[in-house]
């Protein structure tokens, strides 16, 4: 698809807009931020200077950003409890909308977003960069070699980072979104898991809060059953004491296994493939997984959808993002019920 020059309004000009979105726009020549809005106007003005946005397009309200006829799509990075309001504005003004994850603060809001998004042809997508990790494609490509998937283990853990700049944001210190950091970061993990193995059917979980600064539960241990029938364990937490930051995703089939490892201290991510119906035969191979810029890929994907005016092009739809959040929500409900099995809610 030939890229079309697209003008962007950025609403929510905080840390992530400056550290991730703006540098990404600078890499993609056909994406240009031309307008912006922030609840604290001074932050919007600072962002505008960095992004070479004219002062006349630093808006005092969300509505004005959506009304701008020169804007081709809106990039929304507001606290997620405002996502539903933003979706309604997008439909009202017929503006394609890219929302940062998670899709909403709770499942009631998320279900309404899904309903609105599916009732319009307007491209409305969730910016979930983990869907664009090369690991997803690498694992999908190798899955047929190990036969029917019967089980998996997914473990992503790491130490608490007292220098994490996002800890200073009020909406994370006092989260209105379910699970706080568990949903903020957990939906990334659920994206990788479900893009490779499919949807989750039930979860039995226990959660705890290790750090007061997390604002809510921050550590999750669970067992999961997928809709495919495969069973597995899922562990997620980044509030531990001194420990290695590491993600290990092992998938077990009747004819072999796959183990994907992402550990910054160990260098490039790797994928180990073992083929054989028992431990006495078969072969083993290790592949280094080269990761590209997943932020750039997600914006290229959304720009393609806007250019084609085809929402089916979007990698992570509101419905998919609902599922990721619903898994975290179910885990929290399970924990409150002493680890009882909870079925994942549909929108």
C-alpha positions as YAML, in Angstrom:
chain: A
units: angstrom
residues:
- id: 1
  name: UNK
  ca: [0.00, 0.00, 0.00]
- id: 2
  name: UNK
  ca: [1.34, 3.41, -0.94]
- id: 3
  name: UNK
  ca: [1.59, 5.56, 2.19]
- id: 4
  name: UNK
  ca: [-0.58, 8.63, 2.36]
- id: 5
  name: UNK
  ca: [0.54, 11.73, 4.25]
- id: 6
  name: UNK
  ca: [-1.49, 11.80, 7.44]
- id: 7
  name: UNK
  ca: [-1.85, 14.61, 9.97]
- id: 8
  name: UNK
  ca: [-2.22, 13.66, 13.63]
- id: 9
  name: UNK
  ca: [-3.73, 15.27, 16.70]
- id: 10
  name: UNK
  ca: [-2.03, 14.00, 19.86]
- id: 11
  name: UNK
  ca: [-4.24, 14.16, 22.93]
- id: 12
  name: UNK
  ca: [-2.42, 13.47, 26.16]
- id: 13
  name: UNK
  ca: [1.11, 14.82, 25.87]
- id: 14
  name: UNK
  ca: [2.74, 13.23, 28.89]
- id: 15
  name: UNK
  ca: [5.77, 10.99, 29.29]
- id: 16
  name: UNK
  ca: [4.86, 8.32, 26.76]
- id: 17
  name: UNK
  ca: [3.81, 10.79, 24.08]
- id: 18
  name: UNK
  ca: [7.23, 12.42, 24.35]
- id: 19
  name: UNK
  ca: [9.37, 9.32, 24.88]
- id: 20
  name: UNK
  ca: [7.72, 6.87, 22.46]
- id: 21
  name: UNK
  ca: [5.10, 8.35, 20.14]
- id: 22
  name: UNK
  ca: [6.89, 11.49, 19.00]
- id: 23
  name: UNK
  ca: [10.17, 9.67, 18.20]
- id: 24
  name: UNK
  ca: [8.11, 7.12, 16.28]
- id: 25
  name: UNK
  ca: [6.42, 9.83, 14.19]
- id: 26
  name: UNK
  ca: [9.87, 11.19, 13.41]
- id: 27
  name: UNK
  ca: [10.79, 7.80, 11.90]
- id: 28
  name: UNK
  ca: [7.73, 7.62, 9.63]
- id: 29
  name: UNK
  ca: [7.91, 10.39, 7.02]
- id: 30
  name: UNK
  ca: [4.20, 10.33, 6.15]
- id: 31
  name: UNK
  ca: [2.99, 10.84, 9.75]
- id: 32
  name: UNK
  ca: [2.98, 14.42, 11.03]
- id: 33
  name: UNK
  ca: [1.66, 15.67, 14.37]
- id: 34
  name: UNK
  ca: [-0.05, 19.01, 13.66]
- id: 35
  name: UNK
  ca: [-2.24, 19.49, 16.76]
- id: 36
  name: UNK
  ca: [-2.26, 18.56, 20.42]
- id: 37
  name: UNK
  ca: [-4.18, 18.76, 23.68]
- id: 38
  name: UNK
  ca: [-3.41, 18.10, 27.33]
- id: 39
  name: UNK
  ca: [-5.38, 18.77, 30.50]
- id: 40
  name: UNK
  ca: [-2.39, 20.80, 31.66]
- id: 41
  name: UNK
  ca: [-1.93, 23.18, 28.76]
- id: 42
  name: UNK
  ca: [1.70, 23.94, 29.61]
- id: 43
  name: UNK
  ca: [2.55, 20.30, 28.89]
- id: 44
  name: UNK
  ca: [0.80, 20.54, 25.54]
- id: 45
  name: UNK
  ca: [2.75, 23.69, 24.72]
- id: 46
  name: UNK
  ca: [6.04, 21.99, 25.57]
- id: 47
  name: UNK
  ca: [5.11, 19.03, 23.40]
- id: 48
  name: UNK
  ca: [4.12, 21.37, 20.57]
- id: 49
  name: UNK
  ca: [7.57, 22.99, 20.64]
- id: 50
  name: UNK
  ca: [9.26, 19.61, 20.42]
- id: 51
  name: UNK
  ca: [6.95, 18.44, 17.64]
- id: 52
  name: UNK
  ca: [7.03, 21.71, 15.66]
- id: 53
  name: UNK
  ca: [3.27, 22.15, 16.11]
- id: 54
  name: UNK
  ca: [1.95, 25.67, 15.55]
- id: 55
  name: UNK
  ca: [0.76, 27.41, 18.75]
- id: 56
  name: UNK
  ca: [-2.64, 27.96, 17.18]
- id: 57
  name: UNK
  ca: [-3.19, 24.19, 17.22]
- id: 58
  name: UNK
  ca: [-2.50, 23.71, 20.93]
- id: 59
  name: UNK
  ca: [-6.12, 23.23, 21.91]
- id: 60
  name: UNK
  ca: [-7.95, 24.00, 25.15]
- id: 61
  name: UNK
  ca: [-10.42, 21.15, 24.78]
- id: 62
  name: UNK
  ca: [-10.68, 17.62, 23.40]
- id: 63
  name: UNK
  ca: [-13.58, 18.65, 21.22]
- id: 64
  name: UNK
  ca: [-11.50, 21.24, 19.35]
- id: 65
  name: UNK
  ca: [-8.83, 18.68, 18.55]
- id: 66
  name: UNK
  ca: [-11.46, 16.42, 16.98]
- id: 67
  name: UNK
  ca: [-13.09, 19.32, 15.13]
- id: 68
  name: UNK
  ca: [-9.85, 20.26, 13.32]
- id: 69
  name: UNK
  ca: [-10.54, 19.50, 9.65]
- id: 70
  name: UNK
  ca: [-6.82, 19.18, 8.88]
- id: 71
  name: UNK
  ca: [-6.45, 16.26, 11.30]
- id: 72
  name: UNK
  ca: [-6.60, 12.81, 9.64]
- id: 73
  name: UNK
  ca: [-6.56, 10.76, 12.85]
- id: 74
  name: UNK
  ca: [-6.30, 11.22, 16.60]
- id: 75
  name: UNK
  ca: [-3.64, 9.58, 18.78]
- id: 76
  name: UNK
  ca: [-5.03, 9.32, 22.32]
- id: 77
  name: UNK
  ca: [-2.79, 8.81, 25.35]
- id: 78
  name: UNK
  ca: [-5.14, 9.90, 28.14]
- id: 79
  name: UNK
  ca: [-5.66, 8.02, 31.42]
- id: 80
  name: UNK
  ca: [-7.68, 5.02, 30.28]
- id: 81
  name: UNK
  ca: [-10.82, 5.97, 32.24]
- id: 82
  name: UNK
  ca: [-11.34, 8.66, 29.57]
- id: 83
  name: UNK
  ca: [-11.07, 6.31, 26.58]
- id: 84
  name: UNK
  ca: [-14.82, 5.81, 26.27]
- id: 85
  name: UNK
  ca: [-15.41, 9.56, 26.06]
- id: 86
  name: UNK
  ca: [-12.72, 9.82, 23.39]
- id: 87
  name: UNK
  ca: [-14.28, 7.02, 21.33]
- id: 88
  name: UNK
  ca: [-17.63, 8.83, 21.39]
- id: 89
  name: UNK
  ca: [-15.95, 12.02, 20.18]
- id: 90
  name: UNK
  ca: [-14.21, 10.12, 17.39]
- id: 91
  name: UNK
  ca: [-17.50, 8.75, 16.07]
- id: 92
  name: UNK
  ca: [-19.22, 12.13, 16.48]
- id: 93
  name: UNK
  ca: [-16.57, 13.86, 14.36]
- id: 94
  name: UNK
  ca: [-15.79, 10.89, 12.07]
- id: 95
  name: UNK
  ca: [-12.12, 10.84, 13.07]
- id: 96
  name: UNK
  ca: [-10.12, 7.58, 13.05]
- id: 97
  name: UNK
  ca: [-8.76, 6.92, 16.52]
- id: 98
  name: UNK
  ca: [-5.71, 5.14, 17.92]
- id: 99
  name: UNK
  ca: [-6.00, 4.44, 21.67]
- id: 100
  name: UNK
  ca: [-3.19, 3.46, 24.00]
- id: 101
  name: UNK
  ca: [-3.76, 0.24, 25.95]
- id: 102
  name: UNK
  ca: [-5.45, -0.97, 28.07]
- id: 103
  name: UNK
  ca: [-8.70, -0.42, 26.18]
- id: 104
  name: UNK
  ca: [-10.55, 1.00, 29.21]
- id: 105
  name: UNK
  ca: [-10.57, 1.27, 32.99]
- id: 106
  name: UNK
  ca: [-13.07, -1.56, 33.47]
- id: 107
  name: UNK
  ca: [-15.04, -4.11, 31.49]
- id: 108
  name: UNK
  ca: [-18.24, -2.06, 31.46]
- id: 109
  name: UNK
  ca: [-16.46, 0.78, 29.68]
- id: 110
  name: UNK
  ca: [-14.55, -1.67, 27.49]
- id: 111
  name: UNK
  ca: [-17.74, -3.42, 26.38]
- id: 112
  name: UNK
  ca: [-19.26, -0.08, 25.40]
- id: 113
  name: UNK
  ca: [-16.16, 0.77, 23.37]
- id: 114
  name: UNK
  ca: [-16.41, -2.57, 21.55]
- id: 115
  name: UNK
  ca: [-20.10, -1.94, 20.83]
- id: 116
  name: UNK
  ca: [-19.43, 1.54, 19.43]
- id: 117
  name: UNK
  ca: [-16.37, 0.45, 17.42]
- id: 118
  name: UNK
  ca: [-18.24, -2.46, 15.83]
- id: 119
  name: UNK
  ca: [-21.21, -0.27, 14.89]
- id: 120
  name: UNK
  ca: [-19.10, 2.00, 12.69]
- id: 121
  name: UNK
  ca: [-16.72, 1.61, 9.73]
- id: 122
  name: UNK
  ca: [-14.39, 4.15, 11.33]
- id: 123
  name: UNK
  ca: [-10.93, 2.73, 12.11]
- id: 124
  name: UNK
  ca: [-10.64, 2.53, 15.92]
- id: 125
  name: UNK
  ca: [-7.63, 0.58, 17.12]
- id: 126
  name: UNK
  ca: [-5.68, -0.18, 20.27]
- id: 127
  name: UNK
  ca: [-1.97, 0.57, 20.19]
- id: 128
  name: UNK
  ca: [-0.63, -2.71, 21.56]
- id: 129
  name: UNK
  ca: [2.96, -2.87, 20.39]
- id: 130
  name: UNK
  ca: [3.55, -6.39, 21.70]
- id: 131
  name: UNK
  ca: [1.35, -7.67, 18.88]
- id: 132
  name: UNK
  ca: [4.19, -6.56, 16.59]
- id: 133
  name: UNK
  ca: [7.01, -8.40, 18.37]
- id: 134
  name: UNK
  ca: [8.78, -10.64, 15.87]
- id: 135
  name: UNK
  ca: [8.54, -13.35, 18.52]
- id: 136
  name: UNK
  ca: [4.83, -13.68, 17.70]
- id: 137
  name: UNK
  ca: [5.49, -14.62, 14.10]
- id: 138
  name: UNK
  ca: [8.49, -16.78, 15.00]
- id: 139
  name: UNK
  ca: [6.45, -18.83, 17.46]
- id: 140
  name: UNK
  ca: [3.49, -19.11, 15.10]
- id: 141
  name: UNK
  ca: [5.77, -20.35, 12.33]
- id: 142
  name: UNK
  ca: [7.25, -23.11, 14.49]
- id: 143
  name: UNK
  ca: [4.06, -24.28, 16.22]
- id: 144
  name: UNK
  ca: [3.09, -26.84, 13.53]
- id: 145
  name: UNK
  ca: [6.39, -28.66, 14.10]
- id: 146
  name: UNK
  ca: [5.54, -29.62, 17.70]
- id: 147
  name: UNK
  ca: [2.10, -31.06, 16.97]
- id: 148
  name: UNK
  ca: [-1.04, -30.42, 18.99]
- id: 149
  name: UNK
  ca: [-0.32, -27.96, 21.81]
- id: 150
  name: UNK
  ca: [-1.26, -29.53, 25.13]
- id: 151
  name: UNK
  ca: [0.32, -27.23, 27.71]
- id: 152
  name: UNK
  ca: [2.37, -24.10, 28.31]
- id: 153
  name: UNK
  ca: [4.12, -22.08, 30.97]
- id: 154
  name: UNK
  ca: [4.37, -18.31, 30.76]
- id: 155
  name: UNK
  ca: [6.47, -16.47, 33.31]
- id: 156
  name: UNK
  ca: [7.40, -12.79, 33.19]
- id: 157
  name: UNK
  ca: [9.04, -11.46, 36.32]
- id: 158
  name: UNK
  ca: [11.45, -8.75, 37.35]
- id: 159
  name: UNK
  ca: [12.70, -6.50, 40.15]
- id: 160
  name: UNK
  ca: [11.03, -3.34, 41.40]
- id: 161
  name: UNK
  ca: [12.41, -0.22, 39.76]
- id: 162
  name: UNK
  ca: [12.35, 2.76, 42.11]
- id: 163
  name: UNK
  ca: [13.49, 5.01, 39.24]
- id: 164
  name: UNK
  ca: [10.47, 4.18, 37.08]
- id: 165
  name: UNK
  ca: [9.28, 7.59, 35.87]
- id: 166
  name: UNK
  ca: [5.73, 6.33, 35.41]
- id: 167
  name: UNK
  ca: [5.38, 5.89, 39.19]
- id: 168
  name: UNK
  ca: [5.03, 9.66, 39.45]
- id: 169
  name: UNK
  ca: [1.85, 9.79, 37.36]
- id: 170
  name: UNK
  ca: [-1.25, 10.26, 39.49]
- id: 171
  name: UNK
  ca: [-3.43, 7.96, 37.42]
- id: 172
  name: UNK
  ca: [-1.01, 5.11, 38.12]
- id: 173
  name: UNK
  ca: [-0.51, 5.94, 41.80]
- id: 174
  name: UNK
  ca: [-4.27, 5.94, 42.33]
- id: 175
  name: UNK
  ca: [-5.47, 3.74, 39.49]
- id: 176
  name: UNK
  ca: [-9.08, 3.73, 38.38]
- id: 177
  name: UNK
  ca: [-8.31, 0.91, 35.94]
- id: 178
  name: UNK
  ca: [-8.72, -2.64, 37.24]
- id: 179
  name: UNK
  ca: [-5.58, -4.10, 38.69]
- id: 180
  name: UNK
  ca: [-3.44, -1.00, 38.22]
- id: 181
  name: UNK
  ca: [-0.03, -2.16, 37.04]
- id: 182
  name: UNK
  ca: [-1.40, -5.68, 36.53]
- id: 183
  name: UNK
  ca: [-3.63, -4.49, 33.71]
- id: 184
  name: UNK
  ca: [-1.32, -1.70, 32.52]
- id: 185
  name: UNK
  ca: [1.51, -4.16, 31.89]
- id: 186
  name: UNK
  ca: [-0.42, -7.42, 32.01]
- id: 187
  name: UNK
  ca: [-2.28, -6.75, 28.77]
- id: 188
  name: UNK
  ca: [1.11, -6.79, 27.00]
- id: 189
  name: UNK
  ca: [1.74, -10.30, 28.31]
- id: 190
  name: UNK
  ca: [-1.78, -11.45, 27.41]
- id: 191
  name: UNK
  ca: [-1.26, -10.12, 23.89]
- id: 192
  name: UNK
  ca: [1.81, -12.30, 23.34]
- id: 193
  name: UNK
  ca: [0.14, -15.34, 24.91]
- id: 194
  name: UNK
  ca: [-3.13, -15.11, 22.99]
- id: 195
  name: UNK
  ca: [-1.68, -14.03, 19.63]
- id: 196
  name: UNK
  ca: [0.35, -17.25, 19.68]
- id: 197
  name: UNK
  ca: [-1.98, -19.75, 21.38]
- id: 198
  name: UNK
  ca: [-5.46, -18.25, 21.09]
- id: 199
  name: UNK
  ca: [-8.09, -17.07, 23.54]
- id: 200
  name: UNK
  ca: [-8.30, -17.91, 27.24]
- id: 201
  name: UNK
  ca: [-11.40, -19.70, 28.56]
- id: 202
  name: UNK
  ca: [-10.88, -19.83, 32.33]
- id: 203
  name: UNK
  ca: [-8.35, -18.72, 34.94]
- id: 204
  name: UNK
  ca: [-7.68, -19.63, 38.57]
- id: 205
  name: UNK
  ca: [-5.46, -17.05, 40.22]
- id: 206
  name: UNK
  ca: [-3.99, -15.54, 43.33]
- id: 207
  name: UNK
  ca: [-2.72, -11.97, 43.45]
- id: 208
  name: UNK
  ca: [-0.90, -9.87, 46.02]
- id: 209
  name: UNK
  ca: [0.31, -6.29, 46.34]
- id: 210
  name: UNK
  ca: [4.02, -6.14, 47.16]
- id: 211
  name: UNK
  ca: [4.55, -2.38, 46.77]
- id: 212
  name: UNK
  ca: [2.40, 0.42, 48.12]
- id: 213
  name: UNK
  ca: [3.45, 2.54, 45.15]
- id: 214
  name: UNK
  ca: [1.70, 0.13, 42.78]
- id: 215
  name: UNK
  ca: [-1.67, 1.40, 43.97]
- id: 216
  name: UNK
  ca: [-3.24, -2.07, 43.61]
- id: 217
  name: UNK
  ca: [-2.40, -5.74, 43.18]
- id: 218
  name: UNK
  ca: [0.93, -6.09, 41.37]
- id: 219
  name: UNK
  ca: [1.79, -9.81, 41.39]
- id: 220
  name: UNK
  ca: [-0.17, -12.64, 39.76]
- id: 221
  name: UNK
  ca: [0.25, -16.42, 39.86]
- id: 222
  name: UNK
  ca: [-2.34, -18.50, 38.01]
- id: 223
  name: UNK
  ca: [-3.40, -21.57, 36.08]
- id: 224
  name: UNK
  ca: [-5.18, -21.13, 32.76]
- id: 225
  name: UNK
  ca: [-7.28, -23.17, 30.36]
- id: 226
  name: UNK
  ca: [-7.35, -22.01, 26.75]
- id: 227
  name: UNK
  ca: [-10.36, -22.31, 24.47]
- id: 228
  name: UNK
  ca: [-8.29, -24.81, 22.48]
- id: 229
  name: UNK
  ca: [-8.25, -27.06, 25.55]
- id: 230
  name: UNK
  ca: [-4.55, -26.53, 26.31]
- id: 231
  name: UNK
  ca: [-3.69, -25.90, 29.95]
- id: 232
  name: UNK
  ca: [-0.91, -23.84, 31.46]
- id: 233
  name: UNK
  ca: [0.46, -21.54, 34.10]
- id: 234
  name: UNK
  ca: [0.79, -17.77, 33.92]
- id: 235
  name: UNK
  ca: [2.99, -15.75, 36.25]
- id: 236
  name: UNK
  ca: [3.48, -12.00, 36.09]
- id: 237
  name: UNK
  ca: [5.09, -9.52, 38.44]
- id: 238
  name: UNK
  ca: [7.65, -6.74, 38.38]
- id: 239
  name: UNK
  ca: [7.62, -5.72, 42.04]
- id: 240
  name: UNK
  ca: [10.05, -8.28, 43.46]
- id: 241
  name: UNK
  ca: [13.36, -7.60, 45.19]
- id: 242
  name: UNK
  ca: [16.69, -8.10, 43.45]
- id: 243
  name: UNK
  ca: [16.06, -10.61, 40.66]
- id: 244
  name: UNK
  ca: [16.58, -11.11, 36.95]
- id: 245
  name: UNK
  ca: [14.19, -9.39, 34.56]
- id: 246
  name: UNK
  ca: [13.10, -12.24, 32.34]
- id: 247
  name: UNK
  ca: [10.24, -13.57, 30.23]
- id: 248
  name: UNK
  ca: [10.10, -17.28, 29.48]
- id: 249
  name: UNK
  ca: [7.30, -18.74, 27.38]
- id: 250
  name: UNK
  ca: [7.39, -22.53, 26.97]
- id: 251
  name: UNK
  ca: [4.92, -24.36, 24.74]
- id: 252
  name: UNK
  ca: [4.57, -28.14, 24.87]
- id: 253
  name: UNK
  ca: [3.18, -30.28, 22.04]
- id: 254
  name: UNK
  ca: [2.89, -33.99, 21.39]
- id: 255
  name: UNK
  ca: [5.84, -33.87, 19.00]
- id: 256
  name: UNK
  ca: [8.13, -31.38, 20.71]
- id: 257
  name: UNK
  ca: [8.41, -28.04, 22.47]
- id: 258
  name: UNK
  ca: [9.21, -24.38, 21.97]
- id: 259
  name: UNK
  ca: [10.83, -22.10, 24.52]
- id: 260
  name: UNK
  ca: [11.00, -18.36, 23.91]
- id: 261
  name: UNK
  ca: [13.22, -16.34, 26.25]
- id: 262
  name: UNK
  ca: [13.48, -12.58, 26.54]
- id: 263
  name: UNK
  ca: [16.04, -11.46, 29.11]
- id: 264
  name: UNK
  ca: [17.73, -8.08, 28.50]
- id: 265
  name: UNK
  ca: [20.80, -9.10, 30.48]
- id: 266
  name: UNK
  ca: [21.32, -12.11, 28.19]
- id: 267
  name: UNK
  ca: [21.23, -10.20, 24.90]
- id: 268
  name: UNK
  ca: [18.97, -11.02, 21.97]
- id: 269
  name: UNK
  ca: [15.73, -12.94, 22.57]
- id: 270
  name: UNK
  ca: [16.00, -16.61, 21.68]
- id: 271
  name: UNK
  ca: [13.71, -19.41, 20.59]
- id: 272
  name: UNK
  ca: [14.67, -23.03, 21.28]
- id: 273
  name: UNK
  ca: [12.91, -25.70, 19.21]
- id: 274
  name: UNK
  ca: [13.01, -29.35, 20.26]
- id: 275
  name: UNK
  ca: [11.44, -31.89, 17.91]
- id: 276
  name: UNK
  ca: [10.74, -35.52, 18.88]
- id: 277
  name: UNK
  ca: [8.03, -37.66, 20.44]
- id: 278
  name: UNK
  ca: [10.23, -38.65, 23.39]
- id: 279
  name: UNK
  ca: [13.43, -37.63, 25.09]
- id: 280
  name: UNK
  ca: [15.57, -40.16, 23.27]
- id: 281
  name: UNK
  ca: [15.06, -38.90, 19.73]
- id: 282
  name: UNK
  ca: [14.68, -35.74, 17.74]
- id: 283
  name: UNK
  ca: [16.66, -32.57, 17.32]
- id: 284
  name: UNK
  ca: [17.21, -29.21, 18.97]
- id: 285
  name: UNK
  ca: [17.79, -25.80, 17.44]
- id: 286
  name: UNK
  ca: [18.25, -22.33, 18.92]
- id: 287
  name: UNK
  ca: [17.21, -19.28, 16.91]
- id: 288
  name: UNK
  ca: [18.07, -15.68, 17.80]
- id: 289
  name: UNK
  ca: [14.92, -13.59, 17.39]
- id: 290
  name: UNK
  ca: [15.69, -10.21, 15.90]
- id: 291
  name: UNK
  ca: [13.27, -7.61, 17.24]
- id: 292
  name: UNK
  ca: [12.49, -4.43, 15.30]
- id: 293
  name: UNK
  ca: [10.79, -1.24, 16.41]
- id: 294
  name: UNK
  ca: [7.36, -2.45, 17.50]
- id: 295
  name: UNK
  ca: [6.09, 1.11, 18.03]
- id: 296
  name: UNK
  ca: [6.87, 1.98, 14.44]
- id: 297
  name: UNK
  ca: [5.15, -1.18, 13.23]
- id: 298
  name: UNK
  ca: [1.96, -0.47, 15.17]
- id: 299
  name: UNK
  ca: [1.68, 3.06, 13.74]
- id: 300
  name: UNK
  ca: [2.39, 1.84, 10.21]
- id: 301
  name: UNK
  ca: [-0.39, -0.70, 10.73]
- id: 302
  name: UNK
  ca: [-2.86, 1.92, 11.93]
- id: 303
  name: UNK
  ca: [-1.87, 4.35, 9.15]
- id: 304
  name: UNK
  ca: [-2.54, 1.58, 6.62]
- id: 305
  name: UNK
  ca: [-6.03, 1.15, 8.07]
- id: 306
  name: UNK
  ca: [-6.70, 4.90, 7.88]
- id: 307
  name: UNK
  ca: [-5.36, 5.18, 4.33]
- id: 308
  name: UNK
  ca: [-7.49, 2.26, 3.16]
- id: 309
  name: UNK
  ca: [-10.42, 3.30, 5.35]
- id: 310
  name: UNK
  ca: [-10.54, -0.35, 6.38]
- id: 311
  name: UNK
  ca: [-10.74, -1.14, 10.08]
- id: 312
  name: UNK
  ca: [-10.14, -4.85, 9.41]
- id: 313
  name: UNK
  ca: [-6.48, -3.98, 8.78]
- id: 314
  name: UNK
  ca: [-6.01, -3.04, 12.45]
- id: 315
  name: UNK
  ca: [-4.03, -5.69, 14.35]
- id: 316
  name: UNK
  ca: [-5.59, -5.15, 17.79]
- id: 317
  name: UNK
  ca: [-9.26, -4.28, 17.64]
- id: 318
  name: UNK
  ca: [-11.23, -3.15, 20.70]
- id: 319
  name: UNK
  ca: [-12.69, -6.67, 20.90]
- id: 320
  name: UNK
  ca: [-9.24, -8.25, 21.12]
- id: 321
  name: UNK
  ca: [-8.13, -5.66, 23.67]
- id: 322
  name: UNK
  ca: [-11.29, -6.37, 25.67]
- id: 323
  name: UNK
  ca: [-10.21, -10.00, 25.93]
- id: 324
  name: UNK
  ca: [-6.77, -9.05, 27.24]
- id: 325
  name: UNK
  ca: [-8.29, -6.84, 29.95]
- id: 326
  name: UNK
  ca: [-10.99, -9.41, 30.74]
- id: 327
  name: UNK
  ca: [-8.32, -12.00, 31.59]
- id: 328
  name: UNK
  ca: [-6.78, -9.64, 34.16]
- id: 329
  name: UNK
  ca: [-10.24, -8.80, 35.51]
- id: 330
  name: UNK
  ca: [-11.08, -12.50, 35.88]
- id: 331
  name: UNK
  ca: [-7.76, -13.15, 37.64]
- id: 332
  name: UNK
  ca: [-8.57, -10.48, 40.22]
- id: 333
  name: UNK
  ca: [-12.07, -11.92, 40.77]
- id: 334
  name: UNK
  ca: [-10.57, -15.39, 41.15]
- id: 335
  name: UNK
  ca: [-8.08, -14.18, 43.74]
- id: 336
  name: UNK
  ca: [-10.87, -12.61, 45.79]
- id: 337
  name: UNK
  ca: [-12.60, -16.02, 45.72]
- id: 338
  name: UNK
  ca: [-9.52, -17.91, 46.97]
- id: 339
  name: UNK
  ca: [-8.40, -18.98, 43.52]
- id: 340
  name: UNK
  ca: [-11.72, -20.30, 42.22]
- id: 341
  name: UNK
  ca: [-11.95, -20.85, 38.47]
- id: 342
  name: UNK
  ca: [-13.46, -17.85, 36.65]
- id: 343
  name: UNK
  ca: [-14.68, -17.84, 33.05]
- id: 344
  name: UNK
  ca: [-13.39, -14.99, 30.93]
- id: 345
  name: UNK
  ca: [-16.13, -12.47, 30.14]
- id: 346
  name: UNK
  ca: [-17.11, -11.58, 26.59]
- id: 347
  name: UNK
  ca: [-18.16, -8.05, 25.58]
...
